[in-house]
C-alpha cells in the first residue's frame, strides 16, 4: 500500500465514529444548557417561596390583629371571657386555607384592674410551612 492509498483510506469517514461524536456533542450541549438554566430555575423557585411566605405572614398578622379585636369585643359583652381557639374557615379568608387563632385573656398578677390579652395566629392552620404571628396587649378593667 502506498502512502497516498493509506492517506485516502484513513480519510474515509467511519459512520460509527460520527454517531459517537454526535452523542458527545449532544451531551455537551445538554450539559451547557442545564448549567445555564439550573440557576435560573433555582432562583424562580426561591422567589416563589419568598412570595408565599410573605403572603402567609401578612395573613397571620391580620388574623392576630383580628384576634385582639375579637377579644376586646367579647370582653365588652362578657367580662368573664378568658379566651378561645377561633377556627377561621378558608371561605372566610382568601379561600386558600383555614387559620387558627388562639386567644387567651388572663388577669395580671399583682394588679386588680388589668387583663393581659395574648393572641397567636397560625396561617395556614393545617399545613406546613405556616406563618405564626403573635400580639399582646394589656387592657384596663372597667
C-alpha positions as CSV (number, residue, x, y, z in Angstrom):
1,X,0.0,0.0,0.0
2,X,1.4,3.3,-1.0
3,X,1.5,6.4,1.1
4,X,-1.3,8.1,-0.9
5,X,-3.5,5.0,-0.8
6,X,-3.1,4.9,3.0
7,X,-4.0,8.6,3.4
8,X,-7.1,8.2,1.3
9,X,-8.2,5.1,3.3
10,X,-7.8,6.9,6.6
11,X,-9.7,9.9,5.4
12,X,-12.8,7.8,4.7
13,X,-15.4,8.7,7.3
14,X,-16.4,6.0,9.7
15,X,-20.2,6.2,10.3
16,X,-19.9,4.7,13.8
17,X,-17.4,7.3,14.8
18,X,-19.8,10.0,13.6
19,X,-22.6,8.7,15.7
20,X,-20.3,8.7,18.8
21,X,-19.2,12.2,18.0
22,X,-22.8,13.4,17.6
23,X,-23.7,11.8,21.0
24,X,-20.7,13.7,22.6
25,X,-21.8,17.0,21.0
26,X,-25.5,16.4,22.1
27,X,-24.5,15.6,25.7
28,X,-22.2,18.7,25.8
29,X,-25.0,20.9,24.5
30,X,-27.4,19.4,27.1
31,X,-24.9,20.0,30.0
32,X,-24.2,23.5,28.8
33,X,-28.0,24.3,28.7
34,X,-28.5,22.7,32.1
35,X,-25.7,24.7,33.6
36,X,-27.3,27.9,32.3
37,X,-30.9,27.1,33.2
38,X,-30.5,25.4,36.6
39,X,-29.5,28.6,38.5
40,X,-32.4,30.4,36.9
41,X,-34.9,27.7,37.9
42,X,-33.5,27.7,41.5
43,X,-33.9,31.4,41.6
44,X,-37.5,31.3,40.4
45,X,-38.3,28.6,43.0
46,X,-36.7,30.6,45.7
47,X,-38.6,33.7,44.7
48,X,-41.9,31.8,44.7
49,X,-41.2,30.5,48.3
50,X,-40.4,34.1,49.4
51,X,-43.7,35.4,47.9
52,X,-45.7,32.5,49.6
53,X,-44.0,33.2,52.9
54,X,-44.8,36.9,52.7
55,X,-48.4,36.1,51.9
56,X,-48.7,33.7,54.8
57,X,-47.1,36.2,57.2
58,X,-49.3,39.1,56.1
59,X,-52.4,36.9,56.6
60,X,-51.2,35.8,60.0
61,X,-50.6,39.4,61.0
62,X,-54.1,40.4,60.0
63,X,-55.6,37.4,61.9
64,X,-53.6,38.3,65.0
65,X,-55.0,41.8,65.0
66,X,-58.5,40.5,64.4
67,X,-58.0,38.2,67.4
68,X,-57.2,41.2,69.6
69,X,-60.3,43.0,68.3
70,X,-62.4,39.8,68.9
71,X,-61.1,39.6,72.4
72,X,-62.0,43.2,73.1
73,X,-65.5,42.8,71.7
74,X,-66.0,39.6,73.7
75,X,-64.8,41.3,77.0
76,X,-67.3,44.1,76.4
77,X,-70.1,41.5,76.1
78,X,-68.9,39.1,78.7
79,X,-66.5,40.4,81.3
80,X,-65.5,36.9,82.4
81,X,-64.3,36.0,78.9
82,X,-61.0,34.1,79.1
83,X,-60.3,33.3,75.5
84,X,-60.9,30.7,72.8
85,X,-59.4,29.0,69.8
86,X,-61.0,30.6,66.9
87,X,-61.1,28.4,63.8
88,X,-61.4,30.6,60.7
89,X,-62.6,28.7,57.6
90,X,-60.8,29.1,54.3
91,X,-64.0,30.5,52.7
92,X,-64.0,33.4,55.3
93,X,-60.4,34.3,54.3
94,X,-58.9,34.1,50.8
95,X,-60.3,30.7,50.0
96,X,-56.8,29.1,50.1
97,X,-56.6,27.7,53.6
98,X,-58.2,27.8,57.1
99,X,-56.5,29.5,60.1
100,X,-56.4,29.0,63.8
101,X,-56.3,32.0,66.2
102,X,-55.7,31.2,69.8
103,X,-56.9,33.9,72.2
104,X,-56.0,33.9,75.9
105,X,-57.2,36.5,78.4
106,X,-55.6,36.4,81.9
107,X,-55.6,38.8,84.9
108,X,-52.2,40.3,85.5
109,X,-50.7,39.2,88.8
110,X,-50.3,41.9,91.5
111,X,-52.9,44.1,89.8
112,X,-56.6,44.2,90.3
113,X,-57.6,46.2,87.3
114,X,-55.7,44.9,84.2
115,X,-56.0,42.0,81.9
116,X,-53.4,40.6,79.5
117,X,-54.7,39.6,76.1
118,X,-52.4,37.2,74.1
119,X,-53.1,36.1,70.6
120,X,-51.3,33.6,68.4
121,X,-52.4,33.3,64.8
122,X,-51.4,30.4,62.6
123,X,-51.9,30.5,58.8
124,X,-52.5,28.1,57.2
125,X,-53.7,26.1,60.1
126,X,-53.5,22.6,58.6
127,X,-50.2,22.5,56.7
128,X,-46.5,23.3,56.7
129,X,-44.9,25.7,56.0
130,X,-47.1,28.1,58.0
131,X,-46.7,31.6,59.5
132,X,-47.3,32.4,63.1
133,X,-47.8,35.9,64.4
134,X,-48.4,36.9,68.0
135,X,-49.8,40.0,69.6
136,X,-50.2,41.0,73.2
137,X,-52.0,43.9,74.9
138,X,-52.8,45.0,78.4
139,X,-56.4,46.2,79.0
140,X,-57.7,48.1,82.0
141,X,-60.8,46.5,83.6
142,X,-63.7,48.9,83.9
